[in-house]
Amino acid sequence: MREKVAFDTNVYIGIFNKGLYYEEVKAFNRVMYLLHPVLHELWMGARGEAEVRHLLRFSKKFVKLKRLVQPDPSTQIF
């Protein structure tokens, strides 16, 4: 069974904006998940239509594969 992995926002920002970490991420033989708070942070930082379109395509892939991890409301209450 392949290992599961989720990346923090700074990794995606490095990949999207500067091409950083691309080889490291590509080399993973793991199942990638996207955490909803990370997606939210990416949306908050999106500037312009091109970035919005990119995030739409990017997030739709995770939704289609059922790999978008959404927190349960009960975990948000302390």
C-alpha positions in Angstrom: 0.0 0.0 0.0 1.3 3.4 -0.9 1.9 6.0 1.8 -0.4 9.0 2.1 0.9 12.6 2.1 -0.5 16.1 2.5 1.6 19.2 2.0 1.4 22.6 3.8 0.5 25.8 2.0 4.1 27.0 1.8 5.1 24.0 -0.3 2.3 24.7 -2.8 3.2 28.4 -2.9 6.9 27.4 -3.6 5.7 25.1 -6.4 3.2 27.5 -8.0 5.2 30.8 -7.7 8.9 29.7 -7.9 9.0 26.2 -9.2 10.5 25.1 -5.9 10.1 21.5 -4.6 8.7 20.3 -7.9 11.2 17.5 -8.3 10.8 16.4 -4.6 7.0 16.3 -4.9 7.1 14.6 -8.3 9.4 11.9 -6.9 7.0 10.9 -4.3 5.4 7.5 -4.9 2.6 8.4 -2.5 -1.1 9.2 -2.6 -1.4 13.0 -2.3 -4.3 14.6 -0.4 -5.2 18.3 -0.1 -6.3 19.7 3.2 -9.2 22.1 3.1 -7.4 24.7 5.3 -4.5 24.6 2.9 -6.8 25.1 -0.1 -8.5 28.0 1.8 -5.1 29.7 2.4 -4.3 29.3 -1.3 -7.6 30.9 -2.3 -7.0 33.8 0.1 -3.7 34.5 -1.6 -4.9 34.1 -5.2 -4.3 37.2 -7.3 -5.9 37.6 -10.7 -7.9 35.4 -13.0 -5.1 33.2 -14.0 -4.4 32.1 -10.4 -8.1 31.6 -9.8 -8.4 29.4 -12.9 -5.3 27.4 -11.8 -6.7 26.8 -8.3 -10.1 25.7 -9.8 -8.3 23.1 -12.0 -6.0 22.1 -9.1 -8.7 21.7 -6.5 -11.2 19.9 -8.9 -8.6 17.1 -9.4 -8.6 16.4 -5.6 -12.4 16.6 -5.4 -12.8 14.2 -8.3 -10.3 11.7 -6.7 -12.0 12.2 -3.3 -8.8 13.4 -1.8 -9.9 16.7 -0.4 -9.8 16.4 3.4 -12.4 18.5 5.1 -12.5 19.0 8.8 -15.5 17.9 10.7 -17.2 20.8 12.4 -16.8 19.1 15.8 -13.0 19.3 15.5 -13.3 23.1 15.1 -14.7 23.6 18.6 -12.3 23.8 21.5 
